[in-house]
Amino acid sequence: MLIDRIIGVFKLNIDTFEEIEADEGATGQAALVVLVVALIGALGSGVGASFTNTSFFSSFLSSLIGTFVGWIAWSFVTYFVGTTFFNGKSNPGQMLRVIGFAYAPQVLAIIPCIGWIVGAIWSLIAAFIAIRQGLDLDNTKAFFTIVVGFIAFVIVMALVGLIFGVTAAGFGALAGVFS
């Protein structure tokens, strides 16, 4: 069933997104899809870090965590924007599921050179369908949910980065005081 759903997402099959939206048990499957994509991306980040004198582990871990935080934040932001401003009908679990599965094409990043761009574009199209179907919106409202949601998402992620950055700097300063 998981593989069939992933194939359906790759085919951009609307019925697949509707099935994922309706299946409350598919949240774990969506998390698994995001995990696989996150691991591939984290390995790429870690390997890339080795060329820049950056720690493999810190790049790997930050990419892995960032992918999950991004998935959860994007799901909740699009849920909020779509239901609040565009009268979408959904719940956070439905958005987590459909958007999580929309990450599936990003596994193409494993293909050297062009895989990441093809996967990103394909995933963007899948995300549009996921948001449209997950919120039961027309194309115009789905588009504006994405635009407004993206702006809100960037602000939320900047605040999260600021909080973690300030916290990390504070711990770094404390470590310097006690060393």
N, C-alpha and C positions, 0 to 999 in steps of 0.2 A: 504493500500500500504506500509506503514512504517513497519508494522508487517511482511508482506510478505517479505520485503527486509531483515529484521533482521533474519527471518527464513532462507532465502537464504544464508546469510552470515554464519550462524551456519552450514549450509549444505556445505559450501565452494563452492557454485555454481558459476561457472565462469560467466554464463549469468547474474546473479544478480549483480556482480561487473561491468559488461559492462553496464547494465541498469543504475546503480547508476552513473557511470562515465559520461554517456551521458545526464542525467537529470540535467540541471542547477538549477532546483527548489529543488533538493535534498540536497543542502548545509545546509539548515536549519534543515532538518531531521538528517543529519550527526552530526550537532552541538547538537541536542537533544540527540542522542545516547551518545555522549561524555559527555554531562551534566549528564545523568543518571549514567553512569559509574563513573564520577567524584564525584557525590554525595555519591555513595556507598563507594568509596575509601576514601572520606573525612570523612564520618561517622566512618569508621574503624580506620582512623588515629586519629580522635578525641577521640574515645573510648580508643584506645591504649595509647594515651597521658595521660589519667587519671591514668594509672598504673605507669607512670614515673614522676609524679609531673610536667607535662607540661600542658600548657593551652589547653583545648579542642578547644576553638575558634581559637587560632593561628594555631594549627595543622590542624583543619578542613579547615580553609581558605587557608593555604599554599598548602595543598593537592589539593583543588578545583582549585586554580589558576594554580598550577603546571601542572595539567592534561591538562588544556586548552592551556597553553603555550607550553607544550610538543607536543600536537596534531598539533598546528599551525607550530611550528618549524620543527617537523618531516616531515610534509607535504611539506613545502617549501624546506627543505634540500633535500629530496628525489626527488622532482621535479627538483631542480637545478642539482644535481648529475646525475640523469637519463637522463635528456635532454642534459646536457653539455658534459658528458663523454661517454655516451652509446647510444646516438642518439635516446633517447626515444621521443615519440610524446605525449604531454600532455599540460595542463596548470595548474596553481596553484589551480584553483577551482575544477578541476577534482581530483587532489590529495587530497585536503581537504575532498572531498566527500567519496572517496573510503577508505582512511585511517580512517576517522571518523567512518564509518560503521564497519571497521575492529576492532574497540574497543568493539563492541557488546558482544563478548564472555566473556569479563571481568566482566559482571554482575554476573557471576558465583561466584565471590568473596563473595557474600552474603552467600554462603554455608560454614558453619564453617569447619575449618581445611584444607581441600583440594581444596575448590572452587577456591581460588585465583590462585593456581598453574595450575589447569586444565584450568581456564579461560585465564591465561597468555600464556600458550602454544598454546591453540586454537586461541587466538588473534594473536599470532606471525605467525601462519600458514595463518590465514586470511589476515594479513598484507602483507605477501609475495605474495599472490594471488592478493591483491589490488594493490600493486606496479607493479607487472608484467602486470596486465591488464590495470591499469591506465596509464602506460607509453608505453604500447604495446611493451614489451621486451620479449626475450626468457628467459628461466630459468636461464641461466648462467649470462646474463646481469642483470637480476633482483637481483640475489644473490650478485653480485659485487656492484650494486647500494646500496643495504642494508648495505654491509660491509663498503664501503667508506662513505656512508651517515651516518652510525652509528658513525664513528670516527668524522666526521664533526659535527654531532649532539651533541656529548659529549663536543666538544670544544665550540660550541655555547652556550650550557646550562651552562658550567663552566663560560664562560664570563658573561652571564646574571646573574648567581649567584654571581659572583664577583662584578658586578656593583651594584646589589641590596644589597649585603652584605656590601659593602663600603658605599653606600648611607644610609643604616639603621644604620651603626656604626656612621656615621657623624651626623645623626639626634639624635641618642642617646647621643652623645657627646654634641651637642648643647642643648639638653634638660637638661643635667647635669649641664651645665654652667648657665642656667637660673633658676635652681630650688634652 
